Amino acid sequence: MFKFFKRVSTVVSSELNAMLDKAEDPVKMLDQFMRDMESDIQEVESAVAKQIANEKMLKRKADDAQAKVEKRHKQAEQAIEAGNDDLAKRALENKVEQEKQAELLQESWEQANKDSNVLRDKLDEMKKEYQQMKLKKDSLQARAESAKTRTKMNRTMSAIGSDESKKGFERMEEKVLQYEAEADTSEDLTHEGRSLDEEFDKLNNDHGEIDDELAELKKKIGKE
């Protein structure tokens, strides 16, 4: 891959591992690779545009030279019909020169046309490869983000399950149990104090009822 890109060679697992070993961010590095590829594509697009412009210029000059060849040929015929052999000879001499120039321009255009086709094919392949690597970059970035998230979660879970955390929970549990025990003891003391008072109140009430009943009974039998 990247056989057409001068700044980026390959993006494979070994390179990702190397990035991680160097504490480089794979997501940022992949974005940089894509920017480099985009820059290379832009350079090739510029070269293709210049080559096409040069090709068109050569084609126009070759066509113009060929048109002059045909023009001089007709002029030579016209001069011969007019009986002006000297003029016809001059036209034929210029025709020969134009033929040589047209031939050279045609060869140059054909070569330029081949070069343009090569650059077009190269550009098309670069763009296809860029799209493939863009998809791969998106996949690798998603995997990198997923790995980061899993690592963060694992570290969090590890911290939650650590001995220090467990000891902290145990201490808090002991405090809660202590609070509960203190609350129960306070309730028991309150209940005991309240029960003792209630017994004395009951005793006093019982004695009062007995005294009243005794007085009533004495009254009935005339002992009072």
Secondary structure, DSSP 8 states (H G I E B T S, - for coil): --TT-SS-----HHHHHHHHHTT--HHHHHHHHHHHHHHHHHHHHHHHHHHHHHHHHHHHHHHHHHHHHHHHHHHHHHHHHTT-HHHHHHHHHHHHHHHHHHHHHHHHHHHHHHHHHHHHHHHHHHHHHHHHHHHHHHHHHHHHHHHHHHHHHHHHHHHHTSHHHHHHHHHHHHHHHHHHHHHHHHHHHHHHHHHHHHHHHHHHHHHHHHHHHHHHHHHHTT--
